[in-house]
Amino acid sequence: MATIVQVFDPKFYEVCGICGMRARESDGKYICNQHGETQVNYAIALTTILDDGTSTIRTTFFRNQAMRLIKKSQEEILALKEMPGAFSEIKDNIIGKTILLSGRVKKNQALNNIEFVPVTVNEPDIVKELEKIQKNMDKKITSTETNNDDNNDELGNVSEEDMVY
């Protein structure tokens, strides 16, 4: 779970109209590694900075995860490509938003830094998340108490007479 603290303008990139994989321009034509010359569609990459309370991390949302984050359809997202100024309202709506996500960490070779790439993006159920935290805290407290009991047994019972003040 993390809070969005910064949002960058979206980037759009060409993808194969057949398989959706990245298509590269070559001599005015778009080439897919799998399908050769192809018609292209466009996909979105939306980069943010997330704060989980311990640190911040650059996070890039691709395609479906970006659509879930900003609650826009593919058509609405493609319209943003033609109207870059329209994104400022979306930005304002998601900065400060808390989200629940899972994904993978990878090294961004271009920027030489670590970034997070979400696989799932959801709005957290705050009550459920608080219950999870409480359950984890209870486990830690129980574990600590058990360890302390074990330590007392190892030390033996010490009477008040044996204590030095």
N, C-alpha and C positions, 0 to 999 in steps of 0.2 A: 504494500500500500504506500502510495506516495502522493505528493502534491505537486502540481504543475506550477513552476515558478517563473518560467520563461518560455516563450514560443517564438520560433523563427518563421519567416515566410516559407510557404511550401515550395518544394521543387517538383517539377514534373519531368518524367523520363519516358522514352519510347519503349514499348513492349510489342512483341509479335502479336498480330491480330488473331493468330491461330492458337498458340499455346500460352501466351501471356508472359513468356520469358523475355529478358532484355533484348532489344534489337539495336544494332549499331548502324550509324550512317556510314556509307561508303560510296563515293562517287554519286551522291545525290539519291541513292537508293538505301532502303533499310534492309539489313541482313539479320536473320535469326540463325543462330548456330545450328538449330535443328531443321528449320524449314527453308533456309536460303532467303532469297528476296521475298519480302512480305509487305503487306499493308500493316500499318502500325496503329495501335491505340496508345493512350497515355495513362500512366499510373502516377500516383502521388507518393512523395516521401515528405513527412512532416517531422521536423526535429524540434525537440523541447528539452528543457532542463527540468529534471524531477528531483524532489527533495523528500527522502524517507525519514527525516528526523535525525539521521546520523551523518548523512553526507548528501551531496548532489551528484547526479550523473546525467550525461548527455544521452538522450533517448530518441531513437528514430522510429516512427510509426510508418509502416508501408501499407499501401492499398487498404485492405479490409479493416486493419487495426486503426488506420487513420479515419476511415469512414465511421467506425464505431466511436472513436474519440470525439469527433466533431459533429456526429449525428447528421451526416449528409449522405445522399445517394451518390452513385458514380457520376450521374449526369450533373448533379449540383457541384460536385468537386471539379469536373471538367470545365464547368462554367467559370470557376475561380481562376482557371488558367488564362482565360480571356479577360478577366476583370480583377487584376491583382489587388486593387484597393478594397475590394469587397471582403477580403480576408481579415481586415482589422477588427471588424465586429465579432467574428468567430474567435479571434485571438483574445479579445476582451472577455468573452464568455467562458473560455476554458482556463485562463490564468487563475490560479487559486483553487482549482477543482481538485478534489482528492479522488484517485482512481486505484483500483486493485488490478494488478497485472502480473503476468508471468511471462518468461521468455528466456533469452540467452544473452550473455555478455560476450562481446567480441572486440577485437582491436580494430579501430578505424585506421587503415593504412594511410589514407590521405591526410588525416589530421594527427596521426601518431598518438592517439589516445584511446582509452577504453570507453565503450558505449554500450547501452542496453538496447536490445531489439525485442520488443514485445511480441508474443505469440497470441496471448489473450489479453483483452482489455475489458474491464467491467466496472460498474459503479459498485462500491462496497456497501454491504449491509452492515452498517455501523454497529448495531446490536450484536450481530454474529461475530464481528471482528473483536469487539470488547469481550465477549464470552471466551473466545480463543485466547486472548491475552490473559484473562483471569485464570483459565485452566492451566496455561503454561506457568503462571506465577505460583499457583497452588502446587504444581509438580515440583518446582524449584524449592519452595518452602518445605514441602514434605521431604524432599531429598536432603536438604540442609539439616533438618531436624534428625533424620535417620543417621546422617554422618556424625552429627554432634553426639547422639546417643552412643554410637559405636566408639567414639573417642573417649567418652566418659567411662565406658567399660574397660577400655585399654588402660586408662589411668588408674582405675580402681576407684572405689568409693572413698572419698576424702571427708572426714568428719570435720566439724567446725574447730575442734580442738587442735587438729593437725595444721590448720591454716595459719600462716604467718601474716600479721598485720603490720 
